[in-house]
């Protein structure tokens, strides 16, 4: 897939790291707008359209989480990736709670960062009709459109974050089946580390809230094992 020209908002207060990341992203073909504090970044976000946000957590004037909250108020679906220090594991959970999609810990390789970015930008590319993965389906009385990250029931329409949509898609691909926490994490996040496991509970709670109006849909917690997604599913 060609992501040339995709626009990334990079927010990092370390000038050296900001320069290195921006240089590598531009070398990879992305159009990058950078800022060194949260307030400046918010102004740039409000004045331009972006395909992805890459936010440092610890920043002057406006930290990464506060900035992400403000971004989510105006755009519910843009991928938000946090840059976080290894010591800030609790921050990773907070990041998912306020609407972040993923995080990458410092120090990181540019190869890893570029791979993570490509994963999130794939959703905006035309769907490959030969793919076997579920894209659109009916979940109870909801219409779920993975390709544009929406969940709709009648006139009520909700835009999901990319990770919310990926988790719901995984459940819809495996309805009425016992799914271990490890399998869910590996298939949706690519890793089953402890802090991702805790963040999974945040996403489960969100989906239960979104789907709560249909009594035929249940996300059942199987203590010590994982979850079972009980729901009538019709592929479109």
The 8 nearest C-alpha neighbors of each residue, nearest first, counted from 0:
[[1, 2, 121, 124, 117, 3, 120, 125],
 [0, 2, 3, 124, 4, 28, 5, 121],
 [1, 3, 5, 4, 0, 29, 28, 120],
 [4, 2, 28, 29, 1, 5, 27, 30],
 [3, 5, 29, 30, 28, 6, 2, 31],
 [6, 4, 29, 3, 2, 30, 50, 7],
 [7, 5, 30, 49, 50, 31, 29, 4],
 [6, 8, 31, 51, 49, 52, 50, 9],
 [7, 9, 52, 32, 33, 53, 31, 51],
 [8, 10, 33, 53, 7, 32, 54, 52],
 [9, 11, 34, 54, 33, 35, 55, 53],
 [10, 12, 35, 55, 17, 13, 9, 34],
 [13, 11, 35, 36, 14, 58, 10, 17],
 [12, 14, 16, 15, 11, 17, 35, 18],
 [15, 13, 17, 16, 12, 18, 35, 11],
 [14, 16, 18, 17, 13, 19, 20, 12],
 [17, 15, 19, 18, 13, 14, 20, 11],
 [16, 18, 14, 15, 20, 11, 19, 13],
 [17, 19, 21, 15, 16, 20, 22, 14],
 [20, 18, 16, 22, 21, 17, 23, 15],
 [21, 19, 23, 17, 22, 18, 16, 24],
 [20, 22, 24, 18, 23, 19, 17, 25],
 [21, 23, 19, 25, 20, 24, 18, 26],
 [24, 22, 26, 20, 25, 21, 19, 27],
 [25, 23, 27, 21, 26, 22, 29, 20],
 [24, 26, 29, 28, 27, 22, 23, 30],
 [25, 27, 23, 24, 28, 22, 29, 21],
 [28, 26, 24, 25, 29, 23, 3, 113],
 [27, 29, 3, 25, 26, 4, 24, 30],
 [30, 28, 25, 4, 5, 3, 24, 27],
 [29, 31, 6, 4, 5, 25, 7, 28],
 [32, 30, 7, 6, 29, 8, 33, 21],
 [33, 31, 8, 9, 7, 30, 34, 6],
 [32, 34, 9, 10, 8, 31, 35, 21],
 [33, 35, 10, 40, 36, 39, 9, 11],
 [34, 36, 12, 11, 10, 33, 37, 13],
 [37, 35, 59, 39, 58, 38, 12, 34],
 [36, 38, 61, 40, 39, 62, 60, 66],
 [37, 39, 41, 40, 61, 36, 60, 42],
 [38, 40, 42, 41, 37, 36, 34, 43],
 [39, 41, 37, 43, 34, 38, 42, 44],
 [40, 42, 44, 38, 43, 39, 37, 45],
 [43, 41, 45, 39, 40, 44, 46, 38],
 [42, 44, 40, 46, 41, 45, 47, 39],
 [45, 43, 41, 46, 42, 47, 40, 48],
 [46, 44, 42, 43, 47, 41, 48, 40],
 [45, 47, 43, 44, 42, 48, 41, 49],
 [46, 48, 44, 45, 43, 49, 42, 32],
 [49, 47, 44, 50, 46, 6, 45, 43],
 [50, 48, 6, 51, 7, 47, 8, 52],
 [49, 51, 6, 7, 5, 77, 48, 52],
 [50, 52, 7, 78, 49, 77, 79, 8],
 [53, 51, 8, 79, 7, 54, 80, 9],
 [52, 54, 9, 80, 81, 8, 79, 10],
 [55, 53, 81, 10, 63, 82, 52, 9],
 [54, 56, 82, 11, 63, 81, 10, 57],
 [57, 55, 63, 83, 62, 82, 58, 54],
 [56, 58, 62, 55, 63, 59, 83, 12],
 [59, 57, 62, 36, 12, 56, 61, 37],
 [58, 60, 36, 61, 62, 37, 57, 12],
 [61, 59, 37, 38, 36, 62, 58, 39],
 [60, 62, 37, 59, 38, 65, 58, 66],
 [63, 61, 58, 65, 57, 64, 56, 37],
 [62, 64, 56, 66, 65, 55, 54, 67],
 [65, 63, 67, 66, 62, 68, 56, 94],
 [66, 64, 68, 67, 62, 63, 61, 69],
 [65, 67, 63, 69, 64, 68, 37, 62],
 [68, 66, 70, 64, 69, 65, 63, 71],
 [69, 67, 71, 65, 70, 66, 64, 97],
 [68, 70, 72, 66, 71, 67, 65, 73],
 [69, 71, 67, 72, 68, 73, 74, 66],
 [70, 72, 74, 75, 68, 73, 69, 67],
 [73, 71, 69, 70, 74, 68, 75, 67],
 [72, 74, 71, 70, 75, 69, 45, 68],
 [73, 75, 71, 76, 72, 70, 77, 69],
 [76, 74, 71, 158, 77, 160, 73, 159],
 [75, 77, 160, 74, 159, 78, 158, 161],
 [76, 78, 51, 74, 75, 79, 50, 160],
 [79, 77, 51, 100, 76, 52, 119, 161],
 [80, 78, 52, 99, 100, 53, 51, 77],
 [81, 79, 101, 53, 102, 100, 54, 52],
 [82, 80, 102, 54, 55, 53, 83, 103],
 [81, 83, 55, 103, 102, 54, 104, 56],
 [82, 84, 104, 56, 105, 81, 103, 55],
 [83, 85, 105, 86, 104, 87, 82, 106],
 [86, 84, 87, 104, 105, 83, 88, 106],
 [85, 87, 84, 88, 83, 89, 90, 104],
 [88, 86, 90, 89, 85, 84, 83, 91],
 [87, 89, 91, 90, 86, 85, 194, 92],
 [90, 88, 91, 92, 87, 93, 194, 86],
 [91, 89, 93, 87, 88, 92, 94, 83],
 [90, 92, 94, 88, 89, 93, 95, 102],
 [91, 93, 198, 95, 94, 89, 90, 96],
 [94, 92, 90, 96, 91, 95, 97, 89],
 [93, 95, 91, 99, 92, 96, 97, 90],
 [94, 96, 99, 98, 92, 93, 97, 100],
 [97, 95, 93, 94, 98, 201, 92, 99],
 [96, 98, 94, 95, 99, 68, 93, 64],
 [99, 97, 95, 96, 100, 94, 71, 160],
 [100, 98, 95, 79, 94, 101, 97, 80],
 [101, 99, 79, 162, 80, 78, 95, 98],
 [100, 102, 80, 99, 81, 79, 103, 95],
 [103, 101, 81, 80, 82, 104, 91, 83],
 [102, 104, 82, 81, 83, 105, 101, 107],
 [103, 105, 83, 84, 85, 82, 106, 107],
 [106, 104, 107, 84, 83, 85, 103, 82],
 [105, 107, 104, 108, 84, 85, 103, 83],
 [108, 106, 105, 104, 109, 111, 103, 112],
 [109, 107, 110, 111, 112, 106, 105, 113],
 [108, 110, 112, 111, 113, 107, 23, 20],
 [109, 111, 113, 108, 112, 114, 107, 115],
 [112, 110, 114, 108, 109, 113, 115, 107],
 [113, 111, 109, 115, 114, 110, 116, 108],
 [112, 114, 116, 110, 115, 111, 109, 117],
 [113, 115, 111, 117, 112, 116, 110, 118],
 [116, 114, 112, 118, 113, 117, 111, 119],
 [115, 117, 113, 119, 118, 114, 112, 120],
 [118, 116, 120, 114, 119, 115, 113, 121],
 [119, 117, 115, 116, 121, 120, 114, 122],
 [120, 118, 116, 117, 121, 122, 78, 115],
 [119, 121, 117, 122, 118, 123, 116, 124],
 [122, 120, 124, 123, 119, 118, 117, 0],
 [121, 123, 120, 124, 119, 146, 147, 125],
 [124, 122, 121, 120, 125, 146, 147, 119],
 [123, 125, 121, 122, 126, 120, 0, 2],
 [126, 124, 127, 123, 122, 121, 146, 128],
 [127, 125, 128, 124, 146, 122, 130, 123],
 [128, 126, 129, 130, 125, 124, 131, 132],
 [127, 129, 130, 126, 131, 125, 132, 134],
 [128, 130, 127, 131, 126, 132, 133, 134],
 [129, 131, 128, 132, 127, 126, 133, 134],
 [130, 132, 129, 133, 128, 134, 127, 172],
 [133, 131, 130, 134, 172, 168, 129, 169],
 [132, 134, 135, 131, 172, 168, 234, 136],
 [133, 135, 145, 146, 132, 144, 136, 168],
 [136, 134, 144, 235, 143, 145, 133, 234],
 [137, 135, 234, 235, 143, 233, 142, 138],
 [136, 138, 142, 233, 232, 141, 143, 139],
 [139, 137, 232, 141, 231, 140, 142, 136],
 [138, 140, 231, 141, 137, 230, 215, 216],
 [139, 141, 138, 152, 213, 142, 137, 153],
 [142, 140, 152, 138, 151, 139, 137, 143],
 [141, 143, 137, 151, 150, 136, 138, 152],
 [144, 142, 150, 136, 135, 137, 149, 145],
 [145, 143, 135, 149, 146, 148, 147, 134],
 [144, 146, 148, 134, 147, 135, 164, 143],
 [145, 147, 144, 148, 134, 122, 135, 126],
 [146, 148, 145, 149, 144, 122, 123, 158],
 [149, 147, 145, 159, 158, 146, 144, 164],
 [148, 150, 158, 144, 157, 147, 159, 143],
 [151, 149, 143, 157, 142, 156, 144, 158],
 [150, 152, 156, 142, 141, 155, 157, 149],
 [153, 151, 141, 155, 154, 140, 142, 156],
 [152, 154, 155, 151, 156, 141, 140, 142],
 [153, 155, 152, 156, 151, 157, 141, 150],
 [156, 154, 152, 153, 151, 157, 150, 141],
 [155, 157, 151, 150, 154, 152, 158, 149],
 [158, 156, 150, 149, 151, 159, 155, 209],
 [157, 159, 149, 148, 75, 76, 150, 156],
 [160, 158, 148, 149, 163, 164, 76, 157],
 [159, 161, 76, 163, 162, 164, 75, 158],
 [160, 162, 164, 163, 165, 159, 100, 78],
 [161, 163, 165, 164, 100, 160, 166, 187],
 [164, 162, 160, 166, 161, 165, 159, 167],
 [165, 163, 167, 161, 162, 166, 159, 148],
 [166, 164, 162, 168, 167, 163, 161, 169],
 [167, 165, 169, 163, 168, 164, 162, 187],
 [168, 166, 170, 164, 169, 165, 171, 163],
 [167, 169, 171, 165, 170, 166, 164, 172],
 [170, 168, 172, 166, 167, 171, 165, 173],
 [169, 171, 167, 173, 168, 172, 174, 228],
 [172, 170, 168, 173, 174, 169, 167, 232],
 [171, 173, 169, 170, 168, 174, 133, 132],
 [172, 174, 170, 171, 176, 169, 175, 228],
 [175, 173, 228, 171, 176, 170, 229, 172],
 [174, 176, 229, 228, 227, 173, 177, 230],
 [177, 175, 174, 227, 173, 178, 228, 229],
 [176, 178, 227, 226, 179, 175, 225, 228],
 [179, 177, 226, 225, 227, 176, 182, 180],
 [178, 180, 225, 182, 181, 224, 183, 226],
 [179, 181, 225, 183, 182, 184, 178, 224],
 [180, 182, 184, 179, 191, 183, 185, 225],
 [183, 181, 185, 179, 184, 180, 186, 178],
 [184, 182, 180, 186, 181, 185, 187, 179],
 [183, 185, 191, 188, 181, 187, 182, 186],
 [184, 186, 189, 190, 182, 188, 183, 191],
 [185, 187, 183, 184, 189, 188, 182, 169],
 [186, 188, 184, 185, 189, 183, 166, 165],
 [189, 187, 184, 190, 185, 186, 191, 183],
 [188, 190, 185, 186, 187, 184, 191, 183],
 [191, 189, 185, 188, 184, 192, 195, 186],
 [190, 192, 184, 181, 185, 195, 196, 193],
 [191, 193, 195, 194, 190, 196, 184, 181],
 [194, 192, 196, 195, 197, 191, 198, 190],
 [195, 193, 197, 196, 192, 198, 88, 92],
 [194, 196, 198, 197, 192, 193, 199, 191],
 [197, 195, 193, 199, 194, 198, 192, 191],
 [198, 196, 194, 199, 195, 200, 193, 92],
 [197, 199, 195, 201, 92, 200, 196, 194],
 [200, 198, 196, 202, 201, 197, 195, 203],
 [199, 201, 203, 198, 202, 197, 204, 196],
 [202, 200, 198, 204, 199, 203, 96, 205],
 [201, 203, 205, 199, 204, 200, 206, 163],
 [202, 204, 200, 206, 205, 201, 199, 207],
 [205, 203, 207, 201, 202, 206, 200, 208],
 [204, 206, 202, 208, 203, 207, 209, 201],
 [207, 205, 209, 203, 208, 204, 210, 202],
 [208, 206, 204, 210, 205, 209, 211, 203],
 [207, 209, 211, 205, 206, 210, 204, 212],
 [208, 210, 206, 207, 211, 205, 212, 157],
 [211, 209, 207, 208, 212, 206, 213, 216],
 [212, 210, 208, 213, 207, 209, 214, 216],
 [211, 213, 210, 214, 209, 208, 216, 140],
 [214, 212, 215, 211, 216, 210, 139, 140],
 [215, 213, 216, 212, 211, 217, 210, 139],
 [214, 216, 213, 230, 217, 139, 231, 229],
 [217, 215, 230, 214, 229, 213, 139, 210],
 [216, 218, 229, 219, 228, 215, 230, 214],
 [219, 217, 228, 227, 229, 220, 226, 207],
 [218, 220, 227, 226, 217, 221, 228, 229],
 [219, 221, 226, 222, 225, 218, 227, 224],
 [222, 220, 225, 226, 224, 219, 223, 227],
 [223, 221, 224, 220, 225, 226, 219, 179],
 [222, 224, 221, 225, 179, 180, 220, 226],
 [225, 223, 179, 221, 222, 180, 226, 178],
 [224, 226, 179, 180, 221, 178, 220, 223],
 [227, 225, 220, 221, 178, 219, 177, 179],
 [226, 228, 177, 219, 176, 218, 175, 178],
 [229, 227, 218, 175, 174, 170, 217, 230],
 [230, 228, 175, 217, 216, 174, 227, 218],
 [229, 231, 216, 215, 232, 228, 139, 174],
 [232, 230, 139, 138, 233, 229, 215, 216],
 [231, 233, 138, 137, 230, 234, 139, 171],
 [234, 232, 137, 136, 235, 138, 231, 139],
 [233, 235, 136, 137, 135, 232, 133, 134],
 [234, 136, 135, 233, 137, 134, 133, 142]]
